Amino acid sequence: MTTPSPAATRVSADVITIEQALNRITYLAGRARQHERLMSLVGLPLDRAAVAILRNLATDELLRPGMLAARLSVEASHVTRQLRQLEKAGFVARVPDPEDRRAQLIRLTDEGRTAVTRIRDAGLYGMQAALSDWTPEDLTHLATLFDRMVSDFVAQAEIPVEGAGA
């Protein structure tokens, strides 16, 4: 057994358990095998990066490539390559930015919207199956707590770090 770090000794056991559970869920959801299974279910030959882009575009109707890169925490060149492939496959289209004609916005095509719907439906089906033994009250409680946790994470992410240079 390893000795906890000084930071971990100042954190409650519940927070440590939550952090470990979130890491495990993230790992399980991000595994290549899980992605391949999902793509097989929906019949789409998309890699994980393409799916992340499509999901972001489904959340916001129009985005600049640079905004997509920032949201995904990747280099703009990576998003540009993915967008070219998605555009060639008919999932996204480029449109002029009405606020800056030199810039382009990316939007989902009808085929892209259909793909995102199929991906979401398959993911929701899997989640429903995993939580099928939970009571409606437990599901409501979990949903409420997750929503609260995400809001708190977002708020915490917006707090400047002391000593960080601009």
Secondary structure, DSSP 8 states (H G I E B T S, - for coil): -----HHHHTS-HHHHHHHHHHHHHHHHHH-HHHHHHHHHHHT----HHHHHHHHHHHHSSEE-HHHHHHHHTS-HHHHHHHHHHHHHTTSEEEEEETTEEEEEEEEE-HHHHHHHHHHHHHHHHHHHHHTTTS-HHHHHHHHHHHHHHHHHHHHHHTS--TT---
